[in-house]
């Protein structure tokens, strides 16, 4: 025999007794249930995005210059 408690609250704590009686005899079992509240955890919200940087690269086909020339564009949100 088992007892399952769902959505447990502090009101559920206390002494639980199971008694059984039949022609063979009787039995009794006692359980003490203590409800311990769990600490509520909240994750902090990520900071709001206020600026976004986008990098564009133009690759020149000229053999004299192999490094890309970046142009930075600032987008304000």
Biopython code that builds the backbone (N, CA, C, O; Angstrom):
import numpy as np
from Bio.PDB.StructureBuilder import StructureBuilder

atoms = [
    (1, "UNK", "N", (0.859, -1.167, 0.000)),
    (1, "UNK", "CA", (0.000, 0.000, 0.000)),
    (1, "UNK", "C", (0.901, 1.224, 0.000)),
    (1, "UNK", "O", (1.926, 1.260, 0.681)),
    (2, "UNK", "N", (0.502, 2.226, -0.774)),
    (2, "UNK", "CA", (1.283, 3.462, -0.804)),
    (2, "UNK", "C", (0.342, 4.663, -0.816)),
    (2, "UNK", "O", (-0.822, 4.562, -1.201)),
    (3, "UNK", "N", (0.868, 5.773, -0.393)),
    (3, "UNK", "CA", (0.129, 7.033, -0.391)),
    (3, "UNK", "C", (0.961, 8.035, -1.175)),
    (3, "UNK", "O", (2.134, 8.248, -0.871)),
    (4, "UNK", "N", (0.360, 8.646, -2.175)),
    (4, "UNK", "CA", (1.042, 9.648, -2.987)),
    (4, "UNK", "C", (0.346, 10.984, -2.813)),
    (4, "UNK", "O", (-0.868, 11.084, -2.988)),
    (5, "UNK", "N", (1.105, 12.004, -2.471)),
    (5, "UNK", "CA", (0.568, 13.356, -2.309)),
    (5, "UNK", "C", (1.047, 14.213, -3.475)),
    (5, "UNK", "O", (2.243, 14.266, -3.764)),
    (6, "UNK", "N", (0.121, 14.875, -4.134)),
    (6, "UNK", "CA", (0.453, 15.761, -5.254)),
    (6, "UNK", "C", (0.255, 17.211, -4.825)),
    (6, "UNK", "O", (-0.590, 17.503, -3.979)),
    (7, "UNK", "N", (1.039, 18.120, -5.410)),
    (7, "UNK", "CA", (0.938, 19.557, -5.111)),
    (7, "UNK", "C", (0.947, 19.800, -3.601)),
    (7, "UNK", "O", (0.044, 20.430, -3.050)),
    (8, "UNK", "N", (1.967, 19.296, -2.962)),
    (8, "UNK", "CA", (2.079, 19.330, -1.508)),
    (8, "UNK", "C", (2.229, 20.765, -1.000)),
    (8, "UNK", "O", (2.954, 21.572, -1.582)),
    (9, "UNK", "N", (1.538, 21.061, 0.086)),
    (9, "UNK", "CA", (1.672, 22.347, 0.772)),
    (9, "UNK", "C", (1.949, 22.077, 2.245)),
    (9, "UNK", "O", (1.913, 20.931, 2.695)),
    (10, "UNK", "N", (2.225, 23.137, 2.988)),
    (10, "UNK", "CA", (2.473, 22.998, 4.428)),
    (10, "UNK", "C", (1.281, 22.363, 5.144)),
    (10, "UNK", "O", (1.456, 21.693, 6.161)),
    (11, "UNK", "N", (0.074, 22.569, 4.619)),
    (11, "UNK", "CA", (-1.130, 22.006, 5.239)),
    (11, "UNK", "C", (-1.133, 20.477, 5.187)),
    (11, "UNK", "O", (-1.868, 19.839, 5.941)),
    (12, "UNK", "N", (-0.323, 19.882, 4.308)),
    (12, "UNK", "CA", (-0.276, 18.423, 4.177)),
    (12, "UNK", "C", (0.628, 17.762, 5.211)),
    (12, "UNK", "O", (0.603, 16.540, 5.358)),
    (13, "UNK", "N", (1.419, 18.543, 5.922)),
    (13, "UNK", "CA", (2.332, 17.906, 6.866)),
    (13, "UNK", "C", (1.587, 17.448, 8.110)),
    (13, "UNK", "O", (0.544, 17.988, 8.477)),
    (14, "UNK", "N", (2.152, 16.450, 8.734)),
    (14, "UNK", "CA", (1.533, 15.903, 9.937)),
    (14, "UNK", "C", (1.722, 14.404, 10.010)),
    (14, "UNK", "O", (2.566, 13.835, 9.318)),
    (15, "UNK", "N", (0.930, 13.773, 10.851)),
    (15, "UNK", "CA", (1.023, 12.335, 11.065)),
    (15, "UNK", "C", (-0.016, 11.619, 10.207)),
    (15, "UNK", "O", (-1.201, 11.952, 10.243)),
    (16, "UNK", "N", (0.439, 10.637, 9.438)),
    (16, "UNK", "CA", (-0.451, 9.826, 8.607)),
    (16, "UNK", "C", (-0.470, 8.415, 9.189)),
    (16, "UNK", "O", (0.575, 7.832, 9.476)),
    (17, "UNK", "N", (-1.675, 7.880, 9.356)),
    (17, "UNK", "CA", (-1.840, 6.557, 9.958)),
    (17, "UNK", "C", (-2.585, 5.650, 8.983)),
    (17, "UNK", "O", (-3.605, 6.034, 8.410)),
    (18, "UNK", "N", (-2.055, 4.442, 8.807)),
    (18, "UNK", "CA", (-2.722, 3.431, 7.988)),
    (18, "UNK", "C", (-3.040, 2.248, 8.909)),
    (18, "UNK", "O", (-2.148, 1.675, 9.535)),
    (19, "UNK", "N", (-4.314, 1.900, 8.976)),
    (19, "UNK", "CA", (-4.733, 0.770, 9.805)),
    (19, "UNK", "C", (-5.443, -0.258, 8.929)),
    (19, "UNK", "O", (-6.262, 0.093, 8.079)),
    (20, "UNK", "N", (-5.123, -1.510, 9.145)),
    (20, "UNK", "CA", (-5.772, -2.594, 8.405)),
    (20, "UNK", "C", (-6.250, -3.648, 9.401)),
    (20, "UNK", "O", (-5.534, -4.031, 10.326)),
    (21, "UNK", "N", (-7.470, -4.097, 9.183)),
    (21, "UNK", "CA", (-8.046, -5.124, 10.061)),
    (21, "UNK", "C", (-8.719, -6.169, 9.179)),
    (21, "UNK", "O", (-9.495, -5.823, 8.288)),
    (22, "UNK", "N", (-8.427, -7.437, 9.420)),
    (22, "UNK", "CA", (-9.136, -8.528, 8.746)),
    (22, "UNK", "C", (-9.213, -9.717, 9.699)),
    (22, "UNK", "O", (-8.865, -9.588, 10.873)),
    (23, "UNK", "N", (-9.662, -10.870, 9.212)),
    (23, "UNK", "CA", (-9.859, -12.029, 10.084)),
    (23, "UNK", "C", (-8.533, -12.588, 10.622)),
    (23, "UNK", "O", (-8.525, -13.331, 11.603)),
    (24, "UNK", "N", (-7.416, -12.228, 9.977)),
    (24, "UNK", "CA", (-6.112, -12.710, 10.440)),
    (24, "UNK", "C", (-5.608, -11.861, 11.608)),
    (24, "UNK", "O", (-4.892, -12.356, 12.479)),
    (25, "UNK", "N", (-5.974, -10.616, 11.622)),
    (25, "UNK", "CA", (-5.496, -9.728, 12.683)),
    (25, "UNK", "C", (-5.595, -8.276, 12.258)),
    (25, "UNK", "O", (-6.402, -7.910, 11.404)),
    (26, "UNK", "N", (-4.774, -7.476, 12.858)),
    (26, "UNK", "CA", (-4.771, -6.058, 12.509)),
    (26, "UNK", "C", (-3.336, -5.539, 12.475)),
    (26, "UNK", "O", (-2.437, -6.103, 13.099)),
    (27, "UNK", "N", (-3.149, -4.459, 11.736)),
    (27, "UNK", "CA", (-1.822, -3.844, 11.605)),
    (27, "UNK", "C", (-1.996, -2.334, 11.557)),
    (27, "UNK", "O", (-3.022, -1.809, 11.123)),
    (28, "UNK", "N", (-0.973, -1.671, 12.013)),
    (28, "UNK", "CA", (-1.017, -0.205, 12.035)),
    (28, "UNK", "C", (0.364, 0.329, 11.674)),
    (28, "UNK", "O", (1.382, -0.177, 12.146)),
    (29, "UNK", "N", (0.385, 1.352, 10.835)),
    (29, "UNK", "CA", (1.639, 1.989, 10.442)),
    (29, "UNK", "C", (1.465, 3.500, 10.550)),
    (29, "UNK", "O", (0.430, 4.045, 10.166)),
    (30, "UNK", "N", (2.483, 4.166, 11.072)),
    (30, "UNK", "CA", (2.430, 5.617, 11.267)),
    (30, "UNK", "C", (3.618, 6.253, 10.541)),
    (30, "UNK", "O", (4.746, 5.766, 10.615)),
    (31, "UNK", "N", (3.337, 7.345, 9.843)),
    (31, "UNK", "CA", (4.402, 8.092, 9.162)),
    (31, "UNK", "C", (4.243, 9.571, 9.475)),
    (31, "UNK", "O", (3.136, 10.108, 9.442)),
    (32, "UNK", "N", (5.350, 10.217, 9.776)),
    (32, "UNK", "CA", (5.341, 11.655, 10.027)),
    (32, "UNK", "C", (5.858, 12.350, 8.771)),
    (32, "UNK", "O", (6.977, 12.091, 8.328)),
    (33, "UNK", "N", (5.047, 13.227, 8.206)),
    (33, "UNK", "CA", (5.418, 13.955, 6.987)),
    (33, "UNK", "C", (5.735, 15.395, 7.364)),
    (33, "UNK", "O", (4.916, 16.088, 7.968)),
    (34, "UNK", "N", (6.933, 15.832, 6.999)),
    (34, "UNK", "CA", (7.358, 17.209, 7.231)),
    (34, "UNK", "C", (7.570, 17.855, 5.870)),
    (34, "UNK", "O", (8.338, 17.347, 5.052)),
    (35, "UNK", "N", (6.895, 18.967, 5.625)),
    (35, "UNK", "CA", (7.013, 19.674, 4.344)),
    (35, "UNK", "C", (8.019, 20.805, 4.522)),
    (35, "UNK", "O", (7.849, 21.679, 5.371)),
    (36, "UNK", "N", (9.059, 20.771, 3.716)),
    (36, "UNK", "CA", (10.096, 21.801, 3.747)),
    (36, "UNK", "C", (9.983, 22.606, 2.468)),
    (36, "UNK", "O", (10.047, 22.053, 1.371)),
    (37, "UNK", "N", (9.814, 23.910, 2.609)),
    (37, "UNK", "CA", (9.663, 24.730, 1.402)),
    (37, "UNK", "C", (11.001, 24.837, 0.688)),
    (37, "UNK", "O", (12.059, 24.916, 1.312)),
    (38, "UNK", "N", (10.927, 24.839, -0.618)),
    (38, "UNK", "CA", (12.122, 24.938, -1.445)),
    (38, "UNK", "C", (12.304, 26.392, -1.847)),
    (38, "UNK", "O", (11.342, 27.084, -2.179)),
    (39, "UNK", "N", (13.544, 26.843, -1.811)),
    (39, "UNK", "CA", (13.834, 28.230, -2.156)),
    (39, "UNK", "C", (13.492, 28.485, -3.620)),
    (39, "UNK", "O", (13.886, 27.727, -4.507)),
    (40, "UNK", "N", (12.760, 29.554, -3.851)),
    (40, "UNK", "CA", (12.386, 29.915, -5.217)),
    (40, "UNK", "C", (13.585, 30.574, -5.874)),
    (40, "UNK", "O", (14.191, 31.489, -5.316)),
    (41, "UNK", "N", (13.921, 30.100, -7.069)),
    (41, "UNK", "CA", (15.069, 30.655, -7.786)),
    (41, "UNK", "C", (14.610, 31.296, -9.080)),
    (41, "UNK", "O", (13.886, 30.691, -9.871)),
    (42, "UNK", "N", (15.038, 32.517, -9.281)),
    (42, "UNK", "CA", (14.757, 33.222, -10.523)),
    (42, "UNK", "C", (16.076, 33.539, -11.204)),
    (42, "UNK", "O", (17.031, 33.971, -10.559)),
    (43, "UNK", "N", (16.121, 33.323, -12.494)),
    (43, "UNK", "CA", (17.302, 33.705, -13.254)),
    (43, "UNK", "C", (17.153, 35.160, -13.663)),
    (43, "UNK", "O", (16.088, 35.564, -14.130)),
    (44, "UNK", "N", (18.208, 35.955, -13.493)),
    (44, "UNK", "CA", (18.095, 37.351, -13.904)),
    (44, "UNK", "C", (17.923, 37.454, -15.415)),
    (44, "UNK", "O", (18.482, 36.668, -16.180)),
    (45, "UNK", "N", (17.144, 38.433, -15.817)),
    (45, "UNK", "CA", (16.918, 38.648, -17.252)),
    (45, "UNK", "C", (18.208, 39.167, -17.882)),
    (45, "UNK", "O", (18.934, 39.938, -17.255)),
    (46, "UNK", "N", (18.496, 38.757, -19.102)),
    (46, "UNK", "CA", (19.691, 39.279, -19.770)),
    (46, "UNK", "C", (19.524, 40.772, -20.036)),
    (46, "UNK", "O", (18.401, 41.256, -20.177)),
    (47, "UNK", "N", (20.628, 41.498, -20.103)),
    (47, "UNK", "CA", (20.511, 42.933, -20.359)),
    (47, "UNK", "C", (19.905, 43.199, -21.732)),
    (47, "UNK", "O", (20.085, 42.427, -22.674)),
    (48, "UNK", "N", (19.183, 44.311, -21.819)),
    (48, "UNK", "CA", (18.553, 44.684, -23.087)),
    (48, "UNK", "C", (19.621, 45.063, -24.110)),
    (48, "UNK", "O", (20.655, 45.634, -23.763)),
    (49, "UNK", "N", (19.361, 44.742, -25.351)),
    (49, "UNK", "CA", (20.283, 45.096, -26.434)),
    (49, "UNK", "C", (20.025, 46.542, -26.818)),
    (49, "UNK", "O", (18.912, 46.907, -27.199)),
    (50, "UNK", "N", (21.064, 47.363, -26.716)),
    (50, "UNK", "CA", (20.914, 48.778, -27.082)),
    (50, "UNK", "C", (21.711, 49.132, -28.325)),
    (50, "UNK", "O", (21.368, 50.078, -29.034)),
    (51, "UNK", "N", (22.770, 48.385, -28.596)),
    (51, "UNK", "CA", (23.586, 48.636, -29.783)),
    (51, "UNK", "C", (23.979, 47.300, -30.403)),
    (51, "UNK", "O", (24.148, 46.298, -29.708)),
    (52, "UNK", "N", (24.114, 47.310, -31.677)),
    (52, "UNK", "CA", (24.537, 46.106, -32.380)),
    (52, "UNK", "C", (25.596, 46.515, -33.390)),
    (52, "UNK", "O", (25.422, 47.488, -34.124)),
    (53, "UNK", "N", (26.688, 45.775, -33.424)),
    (53, "UNK", "CA", (27.761, 46.071, -34.364)),
    (53, "UNK", "C", (27.747, 45.040, -35.481)),
    (53, "UNK", "O", (27.696, 43.835, -35.233)),
    (54, "UNK", "N", (27.793, 45.519, -36.684)),
    (54, "UNK", "CA", (27.844, 44.645, -37.853)),
    (54, "UNK", "C", (29.114, 44.982, -38.611)),
    (54, "UNK", "O", (29.378, 46.146, -38.914)),
    (55, "UNK", "N", (29.895, 43.966, -38.914)),
    (55, "UNK", "CA", (31.131, 44.195, -39.670)),
    (55, "UNK", "C", (30.936, 43.684, -41.089)),
    (55, "UNK", "O", (30.478, 42.561, -41.300)),
    (56, "UNK", "N", (31.286, 44.517, -42.051)),
    (56, "UNK", "CA", (31.255, 44.109, -43.453)),
    (56, "UNK", "C", (32.680, 44.105, -43.974)),
    (56, "UNK", "O", (33.464, 45.004, -43.667)),
    (57, "UNK", "N", (33.010, 43.102, -44.754)),
    (57, "UNK", "CA", (34.345, 43.007, -45.329)),
    (57, "UNK", "C", (34.231, 42.949, -46.843)),
    (57, "UNK", "O", (33.437, 42.191, -47.399)),
    (58, "UNK", "N", (35.041, 43.766, -47.489)),
    (58, "UNK", "CA", (35.158, 43.729, -48.944)),
    (58, "UNK", "C", (36.537, 43.188, -49.272)),
    (58, "UNK", "O", (37.545, 43.768, -48.870)),
    (59, "UNK", "N", (36.588, 42.094, -49.989)),
    (59, "UNK", "CA", (37.864, 41.503, -50.374)),
    (59, "UNK", "C", (38.185, 41.972, -51.781)),
    (59, "UNK", "O", (37.423, 41.763, -52.726)),
    (60, "UNK", "N", (39.343, 42.615, -51.886)),
    (60, "UNK", "CA", (39.775, 43.106, -53.195)),
    (60, "UNK", "C", (40.524, 42.008, -53.923)),
    (60, "UNK", "O", (41.253, 41.225, -53.313)),
    (61, "UNK", "N", (40.342, 41.960, -55.198)),
    (61, "UNK", "CA", (40.991, 40.939, -56.022)),
    (61, "UNK", "C", (42.409, 41.333, -56.418)),
    (61, "UNK", "O", (43.122, 40.546, -57.041)),
    (62, "UNK", "N", (42.816, 42.533, -56.063)),
    (62, "UNK", "CA", (44.144, 43.033, -56.416)),
    (62, "UNK", "C", (45.208, 42.227, -55.670)),
    (62, "UNK", "O", (45.075, 42.012, -54.465)),
    (63, "UNK", "N", (46.246, 41.782, -56.350)),
    (63, "UNK", "CA", (47.304, 40.981, -55.734)),
    (63, "UNK", "C", (48.149, 41.776, -54.748)),
    (63, "UNK", "O", (48.784, 41.188, -53.872)),
    (64, "UNK", "N", (48.172, 43.095, -54.871)),
    (64, "UNK", "CA", (49.020, 43.900, -53.998)),
    (64, "UNK", "C", (48.449, 44.000, -52.579)),
    (64, "UNK", "O", (49.192, 44.257, -51.631)),
    (65, "UNK", "N", (47.158, 43.801, -52.430)),
    (65, "UNK", "CA", (46.539, 43.906, -51.103)),
    (65, "UNK", "C", (45.664, 42.677, -50.855)),
    (65, "UNK", "O", (44.659, 42.471, -51.536)),
    (66, "UNK", "N", (46.053, 41.877, -49.891)),
    (66, "UNK", "CA", (45.298, 40.666, -49.566)),
    (66, "UNK", "C", (44.440, 40.834, -48.312)),
    (66, "UNK", "O", (43.649, 39.941, -48.006)),
    (67, "UNK", "N", (44.563, 41.940, -47.574)),
    (67, "UNK", "CA", (43.802, 42.090, -46.334)),
    (67, "UNK", "C", (42.464, 42.765, -46.611)),
    (67, "UNK", "O", (42.404, 43.724, -47.381)),
    (68, "UNK", "N", (41.411, 42.285, -46.003)),
    (68, "UNK", "CA", (40.096, 42.904, -46.217)),
    (68, "UNK", "C", (40.026, 44.282, -45.557)),
    (68, "UNK", "O", (40.718, 44.542, -44.573)),
    (69, "UNK", "N", (39.199, 45.147, -46.098)),
    (69, "UNK", "CA", (39.016, 46.476, -45.510)),
    (69, "UNK", "C", (37.644, 46.520, -44.836)),
    (69, "UNK", "O", (36.621, 46.559, -45.519)),
    (70, "UNK", "N", (37.617, 46.514, -43.518)),
    (70, "UNK", "CA", (36.321, 46.492, -42.825)),
    (70, "UNK", "C", (35.657, 47.860, -42.819)),
    (70, "UNK", "O", (36.322, 48.896, -42.796)),
    (71, "UNK", "N", (34.349, 47.838, -42.839)),
    (71, "UNK", "CA", (33.546, 49.039, -42.660)),
    (71, "UNK", "C", (32.575, 48.736, -41.531)),
    (71, "UNK", "O", (31.750, 47.829, -41.638)),
    (72, "UNK", "N", (32.674, 49.485, -40.467)),
    (72, "UNK", "CA", (31.819, 49.222, -39.310)),
    (72, "UNK", "C", (30.560, 50.059, -39.416)),
    (72, "UNK", "O", (30.610, 51.257, -39.697)),
    (73, "UNK", "N", (29.432, 49.408, -39.188)),
    (73, "UNK", "CA", (28.139, 50.078, -39.220)),
    (73, "UNK", "C", (27.534, 49.939, -37.832)),
    (73, "UNK", "O", (27.413, 48.824, -37.325)),
    (74, "UNK", "N", (27.156, 51.038, -37.212)),
    (74, "UNK", "CA", (26.553, 51.020, -35.888)),
    (74, "UNK", "C", (25.049, 51.145, -36.041)),
    (74, "UNK", "O", (24.548, 52.129, -36.584)),
    (75, "UNK", "N", (24.333, 50.136, -35.554)),
    (75, "UNK", "CA", (22.875, 50.155, -35.599)),
    (75, "UNK", "C", (22.371, 50.401, -34.188)),
    (75, "UNK", "O", (22.704, 49.641, -33.279)),
    (76, "UNK", "N", (21.586, 51.431, -33.985)),
    (76, "UNK", "CA", (21.014, 51.703, -32.674)),
    (76, "UNK", "C", (19.598, 51.159, -32.625)),
    (76, "UNK", "O", (18.801, 51.372, -33.539)),
    (77, "UNK", "N", (19.299, 50.459, -31.552)),
    (77, "UNK", "CA", (17.981, 49.847, -31.390)),
    (77, "UNK", "C", (17.133, 50.732, -30.504)),
    (77, "UNK", "O", (15.977, 50.408, -30.232)),
]
sb = StructureBuilder()
sb.init_structure("model")
sb.init_model(0)
sb.init_chain("A")
sb.init_seg("    ")
for serial, (resi, resn, name, xyz) in enumerate(atoms, 1):
    if name == "N":
        sb.init_residue(resn, " ", resi, " ")
    sb.init_atom(name, np.array(xyz, "f"), 0.0, 1.0, " ", f" {name:<3s}", serial, name[0])
structure = sb.get_structure()
